[in-house]
Amino acid sequence: MHFKGYPSSETKEETMETIRMAQNLTEKSGALFRASIFIFRPYPATQEWTTLVSNGYSEEELMSMHAAGIGNRAKHEITTSQQFGENSPVELSKLLTYYNNWQNDYYQAYTYEHN
């Protein structure tokens, strides 16, 4: 499994491999497996943060990926403004939207068929 958008290490094909793997696991498990796939975002004081800053990213750029506020909702409201791999932030957002929609549709269909 790959980290979506991890700095300079993720190709477009690797992104699709991860999505296909999650779909395959869901289908083979009879809807018992549910994956959460997230876009990489570095946290201050981590090795990833330090590496990115030493490679030219400013702390302001990196902090812009974090939502203001507190609580569950804030941690999901991130800005995908930084590009760390081959996929642009817009492409990653579209792929994750596709996957989330597929997963929701699969679970609804599975539940309907098995009830």
Backbone bond lengths (Angstrom), bond angles and torsions (degrees), N, CA, C in turn:
res aa  C-N    CA-C-N  psi(-1)  N-CA   C-N-CA  omega(-1)  CA-C   N-CA-C  phi
1 M - - - 1.448 - - 1.518 107.98 -
2 H 1.292 115.06 144.08 1.453 120.80 -177.09 1.516 109.88 -109.11
3 F 1.320 115.57 159.39 1.445 121.20 172.54 1.515 107.13 -90.57
4 K 1.308 117.48 119.37 1.453 121.32 -176.01 1.517 110.37 -64.42
5 G 1.302 115.50 119.02 1.445 121.05 176.43 1.509 115.07 81.69
6 Y 1.340 117.89 9.80 1.461 119.17 -178.09 1.521 109.88 -62.24
7 P 1.312 116.74 138.59 1.467 121.98 -171.28 1.524 115.65 -46.40
8 S 1.324 113.76 118.35 1.463 124.21 170.64 1.521 115.04 55.71
9 S 1.299 118.49 13.45 1.459 118.77 -176.45 1.517 113.39 -116.07
10 E 1.313 118.33 -3.68 1.449 119.05 -173.11 1.524 111.51 -116.29
11 T 1.324 113.92 124.66 1.460 119.42 175.62 1.528 108.71 -92.91
12 K 1.324 115.79 168.11 1.463 120.00 176.48 1.520 110.38 -62.87
13 E 1.317 116.77 -38.56 1.468 120.47 178.79 1.527 111.06 -64.04
14 E 1.326 118.53 -39.58 1.466 121.02 178.12 1.525 111.20 -63.71
15 T 1.321 116.89 -36.75 1.463 119.75 175.95 1.518 110.12 -60.06
16 M 1.334 115.88 -47.52 1.463 119.85 -179.82 1.519 111.78 -66.95
17 E 1.324 118.36 -34.70 1.468 121.33 176.38 1.522 110.64 -60.65
18 T 1.303 117.22 -42.65 1.461 120.81 179.83 1.519 110.89 -64.76
19 I 1.323 116.53 -44.04 1.466 119.97 179.06 1.521 110.45 -64.01
20 R 1.332 117.18 -44.76 1.481 120.36 178.72 1.532 111.14 -62.81
21 M 1.333 117.11 -39.20 1.461 120.18 178.88 1.531 110.24 -62.74
22 A 1.320 116.73 -44.65 1.464 119.58 179.10 1.525 110.87 -63.13
23 Q 1.323 117.34 -41.52 1.464 120.48 177.48 1.527 111.03 -63.07
24 N 1.313 116.63 -44.00 1.462 121.90 -179.88 1.533 110.70 -61.55
25 L 1.310 117.37 -44.62 1.465 120.66 179.15 1.521 111.37 -63.51
26 T 1.315 116.38 -38.94 1.465 120.24 178.09 1.525 110.25 -63.83
27 E 1.325 116.36 -47.27 1.466 120.24 -178.54 1.523 111.75 -65.06
28 K 1.324 117.60 -42.23 1.476 120.76 -178.34 1.521 112.84 -71.55
29 S 1.325 117.25 -24.32 1.462 120.12 -176.85 1.523 112.97 -86.55
30 G 1.312 116.70 -2.97 1.461 118.27 -175.37 1.511 111.03 68.70
31 A 1.313 116.11 38.22 1.469 124.42 178.46 1.528 113.27 70.35
32 L 1.328 117.56 18.28 1.465 119.62 176.18 1.530 111.98 -85.26
33 F 1.317 116.05 -20.41 1.468 121.17 -179.19 1.515 108.87 -99.99
34 R 1.312 116.20 130.20 1.464 121.54 176.49 1.523 107.67 -133.87
35 A 1.329 115.80 117.97 1.462 120.49 -177.04 1.519 110.97 -95.52
36 S 1.304 114.40 148.59 1.459 121.46 169.95 1.517 106.38 -115.96
37 I 1.314 115.69 123.37 1.460 121.03 179.95 1.513 107.29 -116.71
38 F 1.308 115.89 127.81 1.458 121.10 -176.16 1.524 111.17 -122.37
39 I 1.304 115.31 152.25 1.463 121.93 173.26 1.528 107.76 -77.60
40 F 1.318 115.44 134.82 1.466 120.74 179.20 1.520 110.42 -59.70
41 R 1.319 115.73 134.93 1.464 121.53 168.75 1.523 107.13 -144.58
42 P 1.292 116.29 129.82 1.464 120.09 -177.25 1.530 111.54 -78.64
43 Y 1.319 115.30 151.14 1.460 121.16 176.35 1.516 109.49 -111.22
44 P 1.327 116.85 142.14 1.462 120.11 178.87 1.532 111.21 -54.78
45 A 1.315 114.85 146.70 1.471 123.77 176.32 1.524 113.49 71.49
46 T 1.335 117.97 14.63 1.460 120.97 174.35 1.526 108.83 -102.41
47 Q 1.318 116.16 165.00 1.465 120.07 178.41 1.525 110.76 -62.16
48 E 1.335 116.70 -38.41 1.461 120.30 179.51 1.520 111.16 -61.70
49 W 1.326 116.14 -42.95 1.470 122.04 178.46 1.522 109.71 -59.91
50 T 1.313 116.05 -49.66 1.467 121.50 -178.82 1.526 110.82 -60.26
51 T 1.326 117.05 -42.92 1.463 121.33 179.09 1.524 110.89 -62.33
52 L 1.315 117.09 -45.25 1.468 120.12 -179.41 1.525 111.68 -64.24
53 V 1.322 117.24 -42.24 1.469 120.48 178.66 1.528 109.94 -63.76
54 S 1.333 116.68 -40.91 1.471 119.44 179.78 1.529 111.89 -69.99
55 N 1.352 117.07 -18.90 1.465 121.20 177.10 1.523 113.18 -95.85
56 G 1.326 116.56 11.19 1.457 119.82 171.59 1.511 117.96 108.01
57 Y 1.315 118.99 -5.25 1.460 119.82 176.02 1.520 108.67 -77.25
58 S 1.312 116.23 139.69 1.461 118.54 177.21 1.528 109.22 -85.39
59 E 1.315 115.59 154.57 1.462 119.34 178.17 1.526 110.56 -62.73
60 E 1.332 117.14 -31.98 1.465 120.62 178.09 1.532 110.68 -64.50
61 E 1.336 116.54 -42.05 1.467 120.31 177.52 1.524 110.59 -60.62
62 L 1.311 115.84 -45.17 1.464 120.01 -177.63 1.528 111.61 -68.74
63 M 1.311 116.33 -38.53 1.465 119.20 178.69 1.518 111.69 -68.64
64 S 1.322 117.41 -23.96 1.466 120.10 179.98 1.520 111.53 -65.32
65 M 1.316 117.63 -15.99 1.465 121.32 178.46 1.519 112.44 -79.97
66 H 1.317 117.71 -10.58 1.458 121.72 -176.82 1.519 110.21 -101.05
67 A 1.312 115.77 136.75 1.458 120.85 -179.31 1.523 110.46 -75.42
68 A 1.301 114.02 146.85 1.457 119.02 171.73 1.519 107.66 -76.04
69 G 1.294 116.97 154.48 1.450 120.15 177.34 1.513 111.82 106.32
70 I 1.311 114.41 -176.83 1.457 120.95 -177.92 1.522 109.46 -132.99
71 G 1.306 115.31 166.98 1.452 120.46 173.98 1.513 114.06 90.91
72 N 1.322 115.21 -179.74 1.457 122.51 -175.58 1.517 113.26 -57.73
73 R 1.319 117.83 -45.17 1.459 120.50 -175.99 1.522 110.70 -63.37
74 A 1.303 118.31 -41.21 1.464 121.43 -177.57 1.519 111.89 -61.18
75 K 1.312 117.70 -36.84 1.459 118.57 -177.10 1.521 112.65 -70.34
76 H 1.332 117.99 -15.97 1.461 121.14 178.12 1.522 112.50 -97.08
77 E 1.312 117.35 -13.91 1.457 121.35 -177.86 1.523 109.34 -96.35
78 I 1.300 115.19 78.58 1.455 119.74 179.86 1.509 110.15 -109.62
79 T 1.285 115.22 156.17 1.453 120.99 176.38 1.517 107.37 -97.12
80 T 1.302 116.00 129.02 1.458 120.06 179.72 1.522 109.19 -98.01
81 S 1.311 115.30 60.52 1.461 120.15 -173.62 1.521 113.61 -89.53
82 Q 1.302 118.73 -16.59 1.460 122.08 -176.89 1.517 110.17 -102.14
83 Q 1.308 116.79 136.11 1.458 121.09 177.20 1.520 108.60 -104.27
84 F 1.338 116.23 120.59 1.458 121.42 -178.31 1.522 112.74 -111.47
85 G 1.302 119.30 -18.93 1.462 123.07 -179.85 1.513 110.03 -127.73
86 E 1.335 116.73 -160.16 1.465 120.78 -179.35 1.527 113.24 -70.18
87 N 1.325 117.48 -31.75 1.460 120.47 -179.30 1.518 110.83 -78.89
88 S 1.317 115.35 137.79 1.462 119.42 174.84 1.528 108.48 -73.31
89 P 1.332 117.75 162.18 1.464 119.64 176.06 1.528 112.48 -56.54
90 V 1.325 117.35 -37.67 1.462 121.00 178.60 1.528 110.20 -65.46
91 E 1.340 117.10 -44.25 1.468 120.38 178.54 1.522 111.15 -61.30
92 L 1.335 117.55 -43.66 1.467 120.29 178.96 1.521 111.24 -61.90
93 S 1.315 116.47 -43.73 1.467 119.72 179.49 1.518 110.83 -61.17
94 K 1.325 117.05 -42.20 1.465 120.42 178.97 1.521 111.64 -64.74
95 L 1.339 116.45 -41.76 1.467 119.73 179.38 1.522 111.44 -64.95
96 L 1.322 117.05 -41.04 1.462 119.43 179.65 1.523 111.16 -69.70
97 T 1.314 117.30 -34.37 1.466 120.59 175.04 1.522 109.87 -64.54
98 Y 1.333 115.65 -44.67 1.472 120.26 176.20 1.531 110.21 -56.35
99 Y 1.338 116.73 -49.69 1.463 120.11 -177.21 1.530 111.01 -63.04
100 N 1.310 117.29 -45.65 1.462 120.29 -179.34 1.526 111.15 -61.93
101 N 1.323 116.94 -41.25 1.467 120.37 177.17 1.524 110.96 -64.93
102 W 1.333 116.93 -42.71 1.464 120.64 178.07 1.527 109.74 -59.85
103 Q 1.327 115.97 -47.03 1.459 120.72 -177.72 1.530 110.81 -61.56
104 N 1.321 117.47 -45.03 1.464 120.32 178.93 1.526 111.35 -63.47
105 D 1.328 117.35 -43.43 1.466 121.36 178.31 1.531 110.55 -62.69
106 Y 1.331 116.65 -41.99 1.465 120.48 -179.76 1.527 110.67 -61.66
107 Y 1.324 116.85 -45.99 1.462 120.22 -178.98 1.516 111.79 -65.10
108 Q 1.322 116.98 -39.61 1.466 119.54 178.45 1.528 110.29 -64.32
109 A 1.327 117.24 -45.09 1.462 120.53 179.87 1.530 110.59 -65.31
110 Y 1.320 117.08 -42.27 1.468 120.85 -179.58 1.519 110.03 -63.26
111 T 1.306 116.79 -46.15 1.456 121.04 179.98 1.525 110.98 -62.10
112 Y 1.318 116.72 -42.47 1.469 121.10 178.58 1.518 111.16 -61.83
113 E 1.324 116.60 -44.25 1.465 121.10 -177.67 1.523 113.11 -70.23
114 H 1.321 118.07 -25.75 1.463 121.04 -173.68 1.529 113.76 -108.93
115 N 1.292 116.91 14.30 1.484 120.24 175.84 1.495 111.08 -114.13
